[in-house]
Amino acid sequence: MVFKMLVLALLACIVASLAKAMFHMSSGPDQSGDMVRALTWRISLSLALFGILMLGARLHLIVPHGGP
């Protein structure tokens, strides 16, 4: 349960960072540094999420489903 909550929290942070970057993008060219910082956070959080999902699969906290 804790693992799923961590994944959901990271997904929420990724979406919030993307929304923040969109806000700074629409604010004008003087906010480009803030937009780049928000997108850098999004990429870092996405890589962290990928790593956590791989670690969860390795530790059998999540079980990948096979297709038909």
CNS distance restraints for C-alpha pairs under 8 A (distance, minus, plus):
assign (resid   1 and name CA) (resid   5 and name CA) 6.32 0.50 0.50
assign (resid   2 and name CA) (resid   6 and name CA) 6.18 0.50 0.50
assign (resid   3 and name CA) (resid   7 and name CA) 6.31 0.50 0.50
assign (resid   3 and name CA) (resid  56 and name CA) 7.92 0.50 0.50
assign (resid   3 and name CA) (resid  61 and name CA) 7.54 0.50 0.50
assign (resid   4 and name CA) (resid   8 and name CA) 6.16 0.50 0.50
assign (resid   5 and name CA) (resid   9 and name CA) 6.01 0.50 0.50
assign (resid   6 and name CA) (resid  10 and name CA) 6.19 0.50 0.50
assign (resid   7 and name CA) (resid  11 and name CA) 6.21 0.50 0.50
assign (resid   7 and name CA) (resid  49 and name CA) 6.83 0.50 0.50
assign (resid   7 and name CA) (resid  52 and name CA) 7.93 0.50 0.50
assign (resid   7 and name CA) (resid  53 and name CA) 7.95 0.50 0.50
assign (resid   8 and name CA) (resid  12 and name CA) 6.16 0.50 0.50
assign (resid   9 and name CA) (resid  13 and name CA) 6.22 0.50 0.50
assign (resid  10 and name CA) (resid  14 and name CA) 6.15 0.50 0.50
assign (resid  10 and name CA) (resid  45 and name CA) 6.80 0.50 0.50
assign (resid  10 and name CA) (resid  46 and name CA) 7.97 0.50 0.50
assign (resid  10 and name CA) (resid  49 and name CA) 6.57 0.50 0.50
assign (resid  11 and name CA) (resid  15 and name CA) 6.31 0.50 0.50
assign (resid  11 and name CA) (resid  49 and name CA) 7.84 0.50 0.50
assign (resid  12 and name CA) (resid  16 and name CA) 6.12 0.50 0.50
assign (resid  13 and name CA) (resid  17 and name CA) 6.03 0.50 0.50
assign (resid  13 and name CA) (resid  42 and name CA) 7.91 0.50 0.50
assign (resid  13 and name CA) (resid  45 and name CA) 7.64 0.50 0.50
assign (resid  14 and name CA) (resid  18 and name CA) 6.22 0.50 0.50
assign (resid  14 and name CA) (resid  41 and name CA) 7.96 0.50 0.50
assign (resid  14 and name CA) (resid  42 and name CA) 5.27 0.50 0.50
assign (resid  14 and name CA) (resid  45 and name CA) 6.29 0.50 0.50
assign (resid  14 and name CA) (resid  46 and name CA) 6.87 0.50 0.50
assign (resid  15 and name CA) (resid  19 and name CA) 6.17 0.50 0.50
assign (resid  15 and name CA) (resid  42 and name CA) 7.99 0.50 0.50
assign (resid  16 and name CA) (resid  20 and name CA) 6.14 0.50 0.50
assign (resid  17 and name CA) (resid  21 and name CA) 6.21 0.50 0.50
assign (resid  17 and name CA) (resid  38 and name CA) 5.55 0.50 0.50
assign (resid  17 and name CA) (resid  39 and name CA) 6.85 0.50 0.50
assign (resid  17 and name CA) (resid  41 and name CA) 6.83 0.50 0.50
assign (resid  17 and name CA) (resid  42 and name CA) 5.66 0.50 0.50
assign (resid  18 and name CA) (resid  22 and name CA) 6.23 0.50 0.50
assign (resid  18 and name CA) (resid  38 and name CA) 6.97 0.50 0.50
assign (resid  18 and name CA) (resid  39 and name CA) 6.64 0.50 0.50
assign (resid  18 and name CA) (resid  42 and name CA) 6.55 0.50 0.50
assign (resid  19 and name CA) (resid  23 and name CA) 6.19 0.50 0.50
assign (resid  20 and name CA) (resid  24 and name CA) 6.31 0.50 0.50
assign (resid  20 and name CA) (resid  35 and name CA) 7.41 0.50 0.50
assign (resid  20 and name CA) (resid  38 and name CA) 6.49 0.50 0.50
assign (resid  21 and name CA) (resid  25 and name CA) 6.02 0.50 0.50
assign (resid  21 and name CA) (resid  34 and name CA) 7.32 0.50 0.50
assign (resid  21 and name CA) (resid  35 and name CA) 4.56 0.50 0.50
assign (resid  21 and name CA) (resid  36 and name CA) 7.36 0.50 0.50
assign (resid  21 and name CA) (resid  38 and name CA) 5.27 0.50 0.50
assign (resid  21 and name CA) (resid  39 and name CA) 6.17 0.50 0.50
assign (resid  22 and name CA) (resid  26 and name CA) 6.23 0.50 0.50
assign (resid  22 and name CA) (resid  35 and name CA) 7.39 0.50 0.50
assign (resid  23 and name CA) (resid  27 and name CA) 6.25 0.50 0.50
assign (resid  24 and name CA) (resid  28 and name CA) 7.04 0.50 0.50
assign (resid  24 and name CA) (resid  31 and name CA) 5.56 0.50 0.50
assign (resid  24 and name CA) (resid  32 and name CA) 6.87 0.50 0.50
assign (resid  24 and name CA) (resid  34 and name CA) 6.51 0.50 0.50
assign (resid  24 and name CA) (resid  35 and name CA) 5.30 0.50 0.50
assign (resid  25 and name CA) (resid  29 and name CA) 7.36 0.50 0.50
assign (resid  25 and name CA) (resid  31 and name CA) 6.88 0.50 0.50
assign (resid  25 and name CA) (resid  32 and name CA) 6.66 0.50 0.50
assign (resid  25 and name CA) (resid  35 and name CA) 6.10 0.50 0.50
assign (resid  27 and name CA) (resid  31 and name CA) 6.50 0.50 0.50
assign (resid  28 and name CA) (resid  32 and name CA) 7.50 0.50 0.50
assign (resid  31 and name CA) (resid  35 and name CA) 6.41 0.50 0.50
assign (resid  32 and name CA) (resid  36 and name CA) 6.18 0.50 0.50
assign (resid  33 and name CA) (resid  37 and name CA) 6.23 0.50 0.50
assign (resid  34 and name CA) (resid  38 and name CA) 6.18 0.50 0.50
assign (resid  35 and name CA) (resid  39 and name CA) 6.21 0.50 0.50
assign (resid  36 and name CA) (resid  40 and name CA) 6.05 0.50 0.50
assign (resid  37 and name CA) (resid  41 and name CA) 6.29 0.50 0.50
assign (resid  38 and name CA) (resid  42 and name CA) 6.28 0.50 0.50
assign (resid  39 and name CA) (resid  43 and name CA) 6.24 0.50 0.50
assign (resid  40 and name CA) (resid  44 and name CA) 6.19 0.50 0.50
assign (resid  41 and name CA) (resid  45 and name CA) 6.02 0.50 0.50
assign (resid  42 and name CA) (resid  46 and name CA) 6.05 0.50 0.50
assign (resid  43 and name CA) (resid  47 and name CA) 6.20 0.50 0.50
assign (resid  44 and name CA) (resid  48 and name CA) 6.18 0.50 0.50
assign (resid  45 and name CA) (resid  49 and name CA) 6.06 0.50 0.50
assign (resid  46 and name CA) (resid  50 and name CA) 6.18 0.50 0.50
assign (resid  47 and name CA) (resid  51 and name CA) 6.18 0.50 0.50
assign (resid  48 and name CA) (resid  52 and name CA) 6.12 0.50 0.50
assign (resid  49 and name CA) (resid  53 and name CA) 6.11 0.50 0.50
assign (resid  50 and name CA) (resid  54 and name CA) 6.21 0.50 0.50
assign (resid  51 and name CA) (resid  55 and name CA) 6.09 0.50 0.50
assign (resid  52 and name CA) (resid  56 and name CA) 5.97 0.50 0.50
assign (resid  53 and name CA) (resid  57 and name CA) 6.18 0.50 0.50
assign (resid  53 and name CA) (resid  62 and name CA) 8.00 0.50 0.50
assign (resid  54 and name CA) (resid  58 and name CA) 6.16 0.50 0.50
assign (resid  55 and name CA) (resid  59 and name CA) 6.11 0.50 0.50
assign (resid  56 and name CA) (resid  60 and name CA) 5.92 0.50 0.50
assign (resid  56 and name CA) (resid  61 and name CA) 4.84 0.50 0.50
assign (resid  56 and name CA) (resid  62 and name CA) 5.69 0.50 0.50
assign (resid  57 and name CA) (resid  61 and name CA) 5.96 0.50 0.50
assign (resid  57 and name CA) (resid  62 and name CA) 5.17 0.50 0.50
assign (resid  57 and name CA) (resid  63 and name CA) 6.21 0.50 0.50
assign (resid  57 and name CA) (resid  64 and name CA) 7.28 0.50 0.50
